[in-house]
Amino acid sequence: MNSYRVVLAPEAQADLERLFLFSLELDARLAERALSAIENAYALLSHSPFSCRKAADGKLGPLVRELVIPFGSAGYVALFEILDDSTVLITAVRHQRESDYH
C-alpha cells in the first residue's frame, strides 16, 4: 500500500485560518476541536485518497477529489488533487454550508 505525503496549498492554509478564526469568535474550544477534526481527517488521504469521491461528479478529472469531514451537525469538505503516486495536494477547505469552491 502506498503512503502519500499530504501537502496544503497556500490557499488551503488560508482557508483553515479563516475557518478557525470564524469558529474562535463563537467558541474557542469548538474552534480547536474543529481544527483537530480537519487535521485528523487528513490521515485518510495519506493512506487511501482514491476512496474519496470525485469532485464535481468527475468533471475536474479523476484525480481531483473531495474529502468529507464530519463535525457536529455539518462538517467540512476538503478539495484535493492526487498529484502523483506519493503526493496529495489539498487545494481548498470549506464548511459544508459555504458556497461551492469549484
Secondary structure, 3 states (H helix, E strand, C coil): CCCCEEEECHHHHHHHHHHHHHHHHHCHHHHHHHHHHHHHHHHHHHHCHHHCEEHHHHCCCCCEEEEEEEECCEEEEEEEEEEECCEEEEEEEEECCCCCCC
